[in-house]
Amino acid sequence: MKILAVIIGTVMVLLPALHANAQFTGLKVADAKPGDVRVIATAAIRDPLNAVLKLDTFTIFVGPESADVRVRKRIAEHPRLDVVGLASIGFTNRSSYEARLPIKLHDFVFFDAQIQHVTQGTETEEEVLTRGRLQLRLHYRLPF
């Protein structure tokens, strides 16, 4: 949670604009045109985090009502094991945090563990909801 708070705090300081979207496969700072604040600001956030955490996916979206962050890190290739973190931090309404651990055991067999933490908005009574879910899925296509 502390890393997430640092990410959001940095975004709020560097991006006063209402919209920004950062992805690893986006433009480079060298490609930025004069005045292209989004590319420079997202690189300032993305590059230090990637250097330390070696993330596979890191996406930030800052809108007028919330900031959304998605992080994915592949832990192992066989069986495929990922750690996925999703956060939606509401400025005036509810916030939600979600952690997933999807495991691909075989071409057709998947296991997914998930925990979600939701807080209500500031205008309503303070209520916190935490829930979890475990799934074992079989994906098999029937030939037609």
N, C-alpha and C positions, 0 to 999 in steps of 0.2 A: 504494500500500500504506500510505503514511503517513496518508492521509485515512481509510482503513478502520480503521487502528489508533486514530485519534482518536475515530472514531464508536464503536467497541467500548469503548474506555476510558471515554467519557462515559456510555454505557449502563450499564456495570458500576458506576459511581459513583452514578448517579442512580436506578437501578432495582434495589434489593436484593430485590425480589419475584421469584418464579420465572417469572412470565409477564407479558409486555407486548407489545402489538401496535400499531404506529404506521402510519397511512396518511394521505395528504394530505386525503382526503375525509372524515375522521373528525370527531369532536366538537371544538369550539373550547374554549379555556380559559374563556371567558365562560360556557359551558354546564356547566362542571364543578360538581358538588355538593361540599359540604365533605367532605374525606377522599378525593376521587377523585384519587389520586396518579398514576395511569396517564396521564390526560389532560394534567395539568400537566407531568409528566416528559417525555412524548413531544413535547409542544409545545416544551419547552425544547431538545430535540435537533433536531427537525424544522425549526423556523422559521429558526434561524441558518444551517443548511445549505442550505435552500431559497433564502434571500436571497442567498447567495454563488454556489451552483452552478446554480440555476434548474432543478432536477430535475423530470422529469415523474412519476416514481414513486419513492417511497422507503419501504421497509417494513423494520421491525425486529421480530424475534421472539426473545425471550430465554426459554429453557427451562432445565430443571435440568442438562442435559448440554451444551448448545451455544447459541450466539447466531447467528441467521441474519439476513443483511442482503441486500436486493435493491434495486438502483438502476437506473433507466432514464432515458436522456436522448435525446430526438429531435433529431438533428443537421440533417436536411433532410427536406422533405416530398415532393419529386418529383425523383428517386426516393426513396422512403421509406427513411431511414437512421437506425437507432437504435444506441445503445451501451448494452449491458446488462451489469451486474456483479452477480454472485451470490457470497456468501461464507457459509460455515458454519464457525464457529470453535468447535471442540470444547474443552471445559474439561478433560476427562480422556481423550478419544478423538481420532480423526483430525479434521483440518480440511481444507476444500477451498475453493478460490477459482476462479471461472470468469468469463471475459470473453467476450462474444458481440458480433458485429457483423452483425445481420441487415439485408439490403438487399432491398427489394421493387422489382424492375426493371420489372415489368409486372403486370397482374392475375393472370397465371398463372406468372410466372417469379420465383423467389426465389434469392438467394445468401446463404449463411450461413457466417461464419468464427467459429471457436470455439477457445479455449485454456483448458485446465484444469490446475490445480496442486493436487495432493493430498499431504498429509503424514500419516504413520501416527501411531497413538497413542503416548503416552509410555511405555506398559508394554511395547511391543515394540521391536524393533530399529528405529532411525531410518532410514526409507526415504522418499524423496521421488519422486513420479511427476508428470511434466509431459507433457501430450499435447495435440495440436491436431487440428483437423478442418476441412475445407472441403467445402461442399455446394453443388450447383446443383440446384434442385428445380423440377419442372414440375407444377403443380396444375391439372389440367383435368378437369372432371366430364363424364362421358359421359351424354348424355340417354337416359333409359329411357322 
